[in-house]
Amino acid sequence: MAGIYIRVSTEDQAREGFSLGEQKEKLMELCKFKGYEVYEIYEDVSNHLTMNMV
């Protein structure tokens, strides 16, 4: 059993292949490959992203 924690803290990460969706997809594939059942996915978007948008 596994929990997945995904996080993006900068706009560059979100644009350059490290978006939450891409992280989730890759980690779900890894868990499936390893035979882990995913019980929870935790998503964290740093306030740094939202602060720059204001």
CORSULWO-V619706 format. One line per field, one symbol per residue. ss: DSSP state (H for helix, E for strand, C for the rest). burial: + if it has 24 or more other ideal C-beta (glycine too) atoms within 12 Angstrom, else -. A space follows every 10 residues. Layout:
ss = ???
burial = ???
This chain:
ss = CEEEEEEECC HHHHHCCCCH HHHHHHHHHH HHHHCCCEEE EEEEECHHHH HHHC
burial = ---+-+-+-- ---+-----+ --+---+--- ---------- ---------- ----
